[in-house]
Amino acid sequence: MGFLDSAKEKLTELAEQHPDQVESLSDQAIERGGDAVDSMTGGKYADQVDQAQTRADGAIGER
């Protein structure tokens, strides 16, 4: 097993043990990413960015 396989296994294990923290961090990352896009585009695509954020949160969200 290579280093990346080992790291992936450990991260998966930690994510399963702390789903609430993973959800919180993913929410923050999605929000910051959307804010960065809005800032760079002057809010021109704000509706589309909001939709993408909602879809990303749903895809990553707690299961």
Biopython code that builds the backbone (N, CA, C, O; Angstrom):
import numpy as np
from Bio.PDB.StructureBuilder import StructureBuilder

atoms = [
    (1, "MET", "N", (0.858, -1.177, 0.000)),
    (1, "MET", "CA", (0.000, 0.000, 0.000)),
    (1, "MET", "C", (0.902, 1.237, 0.000)),
    (1, "MET", "O", (1.807, 1.362, 0.825)),
    (2, "GLY", "N", (0.641, 2.125, -0.920)),
    (2, "GLY", "CA", (1.433, 3.337, -1.029)),
    (2, "GLY", "C", (1.048, 4.384, -0.001)),
    (2, "GLY", "O", (0.059, 4.243, 0.718)),
    (3, "PHE", "N", (1.838, 5.423, 0.050)),
    (3, "PHE", "CA", (1.618, 6.509, 0.997)),
    (3, "PHE", "C", (0.244, 7.140, 0.806)),
    (3, "PHE", "O", (-0.468, 7.374, 1.782)),
    (4, "LEU", "N", (-0.139, 7.419, -0.445)),
    (4, "LEU", "CA", (-1.433, 8.064, -0.686)),
    (4, "LEU", "C", (-2.599, 7.163, -0.315)),
    (4, "LEU", "O", (-3.614, 7.637, 0.194)),
    (5, "ASP", "N", (-2.460, 5.871, -0.567)),
    (5, "ASP", "CA", (-3.505, 4.932, -0.167)),
    (5, "ASP", "C", (-3.661, 4.908, 1.343)),
    (5, "ASP", "O", (-4.777, 4.887, 1.862)),
    (6, "SER", "N", (-2.546, 4.911, 2.040)),
    (6, "SER", "CA", (-2.553, 4.916, 3.495)),
    (6, "SER", "C", (-3.180, 6.205, 4.034)),
    (6, "SER", "O", (-3.970, 6.167, 4.977)),
    (7, "ALA", "N", (-2.825, 7.341, 3.433)),
    (7, "ALA", "CA", (-3.378, 8.630, 3.857)),
    (7, "ALA", "C", (-4.878, 8.679, 3.604)),
    (7, "ALA", "O", (-5.639, 9.161, 4.443)),
    (8, "LYS", "N", (-5.300, 8.185, 2.454)),
    (8, "LYS", "CA", (-6.733, 8.173, 2.130)),
    (8, "LYS", "C", (-7.508, 7.314, 3.126)),
    (8, "LYS", "O", (-8.585, 7.696, 3.582)),
    (9, "GLU", "N", (-6.953, 6.161, 3.454)),
    (9, "GLU", "CA", (-7.596, 5.265, 4.414)),
    (9, "GLU", "C", (-7.737, 5.945, 5.779)),
    (9, "GLU", "O", (-8.793, 5.870, 6.407)),
    (10, "LYS", "N", (-6.684, 6.598, 6.228)),
    (10, "LYS", "CA", (-6.698, 7.279, 7.529)),
    (10, "LYS", "C", (-7.698, 8.437, 7.519)),
    (10, "LYS", "O", (-8.443, 8.618, 8.481)),
    (11, "LEU", "N", (-7.719, 9.222, 6.437)),
    (11, "LEU", "CA", (-8.664, 10.337, 6.343)),
    (11, "LEU", "C", (-10.108, 9.848, 6.316)),
    (11, "LEU", "O", (-10.984, 10.459, 6.929)),
    (12, "THR", "N", (-10.354, 8.764, 5.616)),
    (12, "THR", "CA", (-11.705, 8.189, 5.580)),
    (12, "THR", "C", (-12.126, 7.746, 6.971)),
    (12, "THR", "O", (-13.263, 7.967, 7.389)),
    (13, "GLU", "N", (-11.213, 7.130, 7.669)),
    (13, "GLU", "CA", (-11.478, 6.680, 9.036)),
    (13, "GLU", "C", (-11.803, 7.866, 9.954)),
    (13, "GLU", "O", (-12.760, 7.817, 10.726)),
    (14, "LEU", "N", (-11.010, 8.912, 9.863)),
    (14, "LEU", "CA", (-11.247, 10.099, 10.689)),
    (14, "LEU", "C", (-12.572, 10.769, 10.335)),
    (14, "LEU", "O", (-13.289, 11.230, 11.223)),
    (15, "ALA", "N", (-12.899, 10.826, 9.054)),
    (15, "ALA", "CA", (-14.157, 11.438, 8.623)),
    (15, "ALA", "C", (-15.348, 10.661, 9.160)),
    (15, "ALA", "O", (-16.360, 11.254, 9.534)),
    (16, "GLU", "N", (-15.236, 9.350, 9.200)),
    (16, "GLU", "CA", (-16.321, 8.521, 9.733)),
    (16, "GLU", "C", (-16.480, 8.718, 11.237)),
    (16, "GLU", "O", (-17.587, 8.617, 11.766)),
    (17, "GLN", "N", (-15.378, 8.997, 11.923)),
    (17, "GLN", "CA", (-15.415, 9.181, 13.370)),
    (17, "GLN", "C", (-15.909, 10.570, 13.771)),
    (17, "GLN", "O", (-16.406, 10.754, 14.882)),
    (18, "HIS", "N", (-15.775, 11.560, 12.863)),
    (18, "HIS", "CA", (-16.119, 12.948, 13.180)),
    (18, "HIS", "C", (-16.937, 13.604, 12.055)),
    (18, "HIS", "O", (-16.510, 14.608, 11.484)),
    (19, "PRO", "N", (-18.104, 13.040, 11.738)),
    (19, "PRO", "CA", (-18.870, 13.564, 10.601)),
    (19, "PRO", "C", (-19.334, 15.006, 10.785)),
    (19, "PRO", "O", (-19.443, 15.743, 9.805)),
    (20, "ASP", "N", (-19.609, 15.419, 12.015)),
    (20, "ASP", "CA", (-20.063, 16.786, 12.252)),
    (20, "ASP", "C", (-18.971, 17.805, 11.940)),
    (20, "ASP", "O", (-19.258, 18.878, 11.407)),
    (21, "GLN", "N", (-17.732, 17.480, 12.265)),
    (21, "GLN", "CA", (-16.624, 18.388, 11.961)),
    (21, "GLN", "C", (-16.353, 18.454, 10.459)),
    (21, "GLN", "O", (-16.048, 19.519, 9.920)),
    (22, "VAL", "N", (-16.466, 17.311, 9.792)),
    (22, "VAL", "CA", (-16.275, 17.275, 8.340)),
    (22, "VAL", "C", (-17.344, 18.127, 7.670)),
    (22, "VAL", "O", (-17.044, 18.895, 6.756)),
    (23, "GLU", "N", (-18.575, 17.999, 8.113)),
    (23, "GLU", "CA", (-19.680, 18.778, 7.545)),
    (23, "GLU", "C", (-19.435, 20.272, 7.743)),
    (23, "GLU", "O", (-19.633, 21.062, 6.820)),
    (24, "SER", "N", (-19.011, 20.654, 8.928)),
    (24, "SER", "CA", (-18.749, 22.063, 9.216)),
    (24, "SER", "C", (-17.634, 22.613, 8.328)),
    (24, "SER", "O", (-17.761, 23.706, 7.776)),
    (25, "LEU", "N", (-16.552, 21.865, 8.191)),
    (25, "LEU", "CA", (-15.434, 22.308, 7.364)),
    (25, "LEU", "C", (-15.814, 22.383, 5.889)),
    (25, "LEU", "O", (-15.403, 23.303, 5.181)),
    (26, "SER", "N", (-16.606, 21.405, 5.428)),
    (26, "SER", "CA", (-17.014, 21.442, 4.019)),
    (26, "SER", "C", (-17.944, 22.623, 3.768)),
    (26, "SER", "O", (-17.860, 23.261, 2.718)),
    (27, "ASP", "N", (-18.828, 22.922, 4.714)),
    (27, "ASP", "CA", (-19.715, 24.085, 4.570)),
    (27, "ASP", "C", (-18.895, 25.372, 4.453)),
    (27, "ASP", "O", (-19.176, 26.229, 3.616)),
    (28, "GLN", "N", (-17.884, 25.487, 5.303)),
    (28, "GLN", "CA", (-17.031, 26.682, 5.275)),
    (28, "GLN", "C", (-16.281, 26.799, 3.945)),
    (28, "GLN", "O", (-16.189, 27.885, 3.374)),
    (29, "ALA", "N", (-15.752, 25.689, 3.461)),
    (29, "ALA", "CA", (-15.000, 25.705, 2.210)),
    (29, "ALA", "C", (-15.900, 26.069, 1.028)),
    (29, "ALA", "O", (-15.503, 26.844, 0.158)),
    (30, "ILE", "N", (-17.090, 25.518, 0.997)),
    (30, "ILE", "CA", (-18.035, 25.813, -0.082)),
    (30, "ILE", "C", (-18.422, 27.284, -0.050)),
    (30, "ILE", "O", (-18.475, 27.938, -1.091)),
    (31, "GLU", "N", (-18.690, 27.797, 1.125)),
    (31, "GLU", "CA", (-19.072, 29.205, 1.267)),
    (31, "GLU", "C", (-17.939, 30.134, 0.832)),
    (31, "GLU", "O", (-18.166, 31.098, 0.100)),
    (32, "ARG", "N", (-16.730, 29.843, 1.281)),
    (32, "ARG", "CA", (-15.573, 30.675, 0.914)),
    (32, "ARG", "C", (-15.300, 30.624, -0.581)),
    (32, "ARG", "O", (-14.972, 31.641, -1.192)),
    (33, "GLY", "N", (-15.432, 29.449, -1.166)),
    (33, "GLY", "CA", (-15.231, 29.314, -2.603)),
    (33, "GLY", "C", (-16.242, 30.137, -3.388)),
    (33, "GLY", "O", (-15.887, 30.820, -4.348)),
    (34, "GLY", "N", (-17.503, 30.068, -2.975)),
    (34, "GLY", "CA", (-18.550, 30.855, -3.629)),
    (34, "GLY", "C", (-18.321, 32.344, -3.465)),
    (34, "GLY", "O", (-18.517, 33.117, -4.403)),
    (35, "ASP", "N", (-17.906, 32.745, -2.277)),
    (35, "ASP", "CA", (-17.621, 34.160, -2.029)),
    (35, "ASP", "C", (-16.474, 34.651, -2.908)),
    (35, "ASP", "O", (-16.502, 35.778, -3.401)),
    (36, "ALA", "N", (-15.461, 33.796, -3.102)),
    (36, "ALA", "CA", (-14.325, 34.176, -3.944)),
    (36, "ALA", "C", (-14.765, 34.368, -5.394)),
    (36, "ALA", "O", (-14.344, 35.316, -6.057)),
    (37, "VAL", "N", (-15.610, 33.467, -5.877)),
    (37, "VAL", "CA", (-16.110, 33.599, -7.252)),
    (37, "VAL", "C", (-16.951, 34.857, -7.382)),
    (37, "VAL", "O", (-16.804, 35.608, -8.346)),
    (38, "ASP", "N", (-17.830, 35.093, -6.421)),
    (38, "ASP", "CA", (-18.655, 36.310, -6.452)),
    (38, "ASP", "C", (-17.779, 37.562, -6.457)),
    (38, "ASP", "O", (-18.060, 38.519, -7.178)),
    (39, "SER", "N", (-16.734, 37.551, -5.662)),
    (39, "SER", "CA", (-15.832, 38.696, -5.591)),
    (39, "SER", "C", (-15.117, 38.919, -6.921)),
    (39, "SER", "O", (-15.003, 40.051, -7.389)),
    (40, "MET", "N", (-14.640, 37.841, -7.521)),
    (40, "MET", "CA", (-13.893, 37.958, -8.775)),
    (40, "MET", "C", (-14.783, 38.359, -9.954)),
    (40, "MET", "O", (-14.306, 38.961, -10.916)),
    (41, "THR", "N", (-16.077, 38.026, -9.879)),
    (41, "THR", "CA", (-16.979, 38.336, -10.990)),
    (41, "THR", "C", (-17.871, 39.532, -10.684)),
    (41, "THR", "O", (-18.746, 39.879, -11.478)),
    (42, "GLY", "N", (-17.652, 40.155, -9.545)),
    (42, "GLY", "CA", (-18.481, 41.294, -9.168)),
    (42, "GLY", "C", (-19.930, 40.905, -8.914)),
    (42, "GLY", "O", (-20.827, 41.737, -9.049)),
    (43, "GLY", "N", (-20.168, 39.653, -8.548)),
    (43, "GLY", "CA", (-21.516, 39.188, -8.254)),
    (43, "GLY", "C", (-22.363, 38.930, -9.490)),
    (43, "GLY", "O", (-23.560, 38.666, -9.376)),
    (44, "LYS", "N", (-21.759, 39.004, -10.666)),
    (44, "LYS", "CA", (-22.493, 38.846, -11.927)),
    (44, "LYS", "C", (-23.176, 37.481, -12.014)),
    (44, "LYS", "O", (-24.245, 37.363, -12.613)),
    (45, "TYR", "N", (-22.581, 36.467, -11.432)),
    (45, "TYR", "CA", (-23.112, 35.107, -11.509)),
    (45, "TYR", "C", (-23.576, 34.599, -10.135)),
    (45, "TYR", "O", (-23.535, 33.398, -9.867)),
    (46, "ALA", "N", (-24.005, 35.496, -9.293)),
    (46, "ALA", "CA", (-24.353, 35.143, -7.912)),
    (46, "ALA", "C", (-25.416, 34.052, -7.835)),
    (46, "ALA", "O", (-25.307, 33.149, -7.005)),
    (47, "ASP", "N", (-26.436, 34.118, -8.680)),
    (47, "ASP", "CA", (-27.478, 33.088, -8.640)),
    (47, "ASP", "C", (-26.926, 31.710, -8.993)),
    (47, "ASP", "O", (-27.249, 30.717, -8.340)),
    (48, "GLN", "N", (-26.098, 31.658, -10.023)),
    (48, "GLN", "CA", (-25.509, 30.384, -10.419)),
    (48, "GLN", "C", (-24.543, 29.866, -9.360)),
    (48, "GLN", "O", (-24.475, 28.662, -9.112)),
    (49, "VAL", "N", (-23.801, 30.770, -8.742)),
    (49, "VAL", "CA", (-22.868, 30.374, -7.687)),
    (49, "VAL", "C", (-23.643, 29.805, -6.500)),
    (49, "VAL", "O", (-23.244, 28.791, -5.926)),
    (50, "ASP", "N", (-24.739, 30.449, -6.135)),
    (50, "ASP", "CA", (-25.561, 29.952, -5.026)),
    (50, "ASP", "C", (-26.101, 28.557, -5.327)),
    (50, "ASP", "O", (-26.118, 27.691, -4.451)),
    (51, "GLN", "N", (-26.539, 28.341, -6.559)),
    (51, "GLN", "CA", (-27.043, 27.020, -6.945)),
    (51, "GLN", "C", (-25.934, 25.973, -6.867)),
    (51, "GLN", "O", (-26.158, 24.858, -6.395)),
    (52, "ALA", "N", (-24.750, 26.334, -7.328)),
    (52, "ALA", "CA", (-23.616, 25.403, -7.281)),
    (52, "ALA", "C", (-23.232, 25.088, -5.835)),
    (52, "ALA", "O", (-22.894, 23.950, -5.509)),
    (53, "GLN", "N", (-23.285, 26.098, -4.976)),
    (53, "GLN", "CA", (-22.972, 25.876, -3.564)),
    (53, "GLN", "C", (-23.982, 24.912, -2.937)),
    (53, "GLN", "O", (-23.605, 24.025, -2.171)),
    (54, "THR", "N", (-25.242, 25.084, -3.260)),
    (54, "THR", "CA", (-26.287, 24.213, -2.718)),
    (54, "THR", "C", (-26.076, 22.777, -3.183)),
    (54, "THR", "O", (-26.182, 21.842, -2.389)),
    (55, "ARG", "N", (-25.775, 22.600, -4.475)),
    (55, "ARG", "CA", (-25.537, 21.255, -5.007)),
    (55, "ARG", "C", (-24.288, 20.627, -4.389)),
    (55, "ARG", "O", (-24.293, 19.440, -4.063)),
    (56, "ALA", "N", (-23.232, 21.401, -4.226)),
    (56, "ALA", "CA", (-22.004, 20.887, -3.628)),
    (56, "ALA", "C", (-22.233, 20.470, -2.188)),
    (56, "ALA", "O", (-21.747, 19.426, -1.753)),
    (57, "ASP", "N", (-22.968, 21.278, -1.453)),
    (57, "ASP", "CA", (-23.254, 20.945, -0.053)),
    (57, "ASP", "C", (-24.077, 19.658, 0.027)),
    (57, "ASP", "O", (-23.844, 18.823, 0.901)),
    (58, "GLY", "N", (-25.032, 19.500, -0.880)),
    (58, "GLY", "CA", (-25.840, 18.282, -0.903)),
    (58, "GLY", "C", (-25.023, 17.051, -1.237)),
    (58, "GLY", "O", (-25.262, 15.971, -0.698)),
    (59, "ALA", "N", (-24.057, 17.216, -2.128)),
    (59, "ALA", "CA", (-23.224, 16.087, -2.535)),
    (59, "ALA", "C", (-22.246, 15.690, -1.446)),
    (59, "ALA", "O", (-21.919, 14.511, -1.311)),
    (60, "ILE", "N", (-21.775, 16.651, -0.670)),
    (60, "ILE", "CA", (-20.781, 16.379, 0.367)),
    (60, "ILE", "C", (-21.444, 16.150, 1.718)),
    (60, "ILE", "O", (-20.848, 15.540, 2.605)),
    (61, "GLY", "N", (-22.663, 16.632, 1.881)),
    (61, "GLY", "CA", (-23.341, 16.642, 3.176)),
    (61, "GLY", "C", (-23.404, 15.317, 3.890)),
    (61, "GLY", "O", (-23.068, 14.270, 3.336)),
    (62, "GLU", "N", (-23.841, 15.380, 5.124)),
    (62, "GLU", "CA", (-23.949, 14.180, 5.963)),
    (62, "GLU", "C", (-24.854, 13.162, 5.311)),
    (62, "GLU", "O", (-25.854, 13.506, 4.680)),
    (63, "ARG", "N", (-24.498, 11.933, 5.467)),
    (63, "ARG", "CA", (-25.274, 10.829, 4.885)),
    (63, "ARG", "C", (-25.917, 10.021, 5.976)),
    (63, "ARG", "O", (-26.614, 9.047, 5.694)),
]
sb = StructureBuilder()
sb.init_structure("model")
sb.init_model(0)
sb.init_chain("A")
sb.init_seg("    ")
for serial, (resi, resn, name, xyz) in enumerate(atoms, 1):
    if name == "N":
        sb.init_residue(resn, " ", resi, " ")
    sb.init_atom(name, np.array(xyz, "f"), 0.0, 1.0, " ", f" {name:<3s}", serial, name[0])
structure = sb.get_structure()
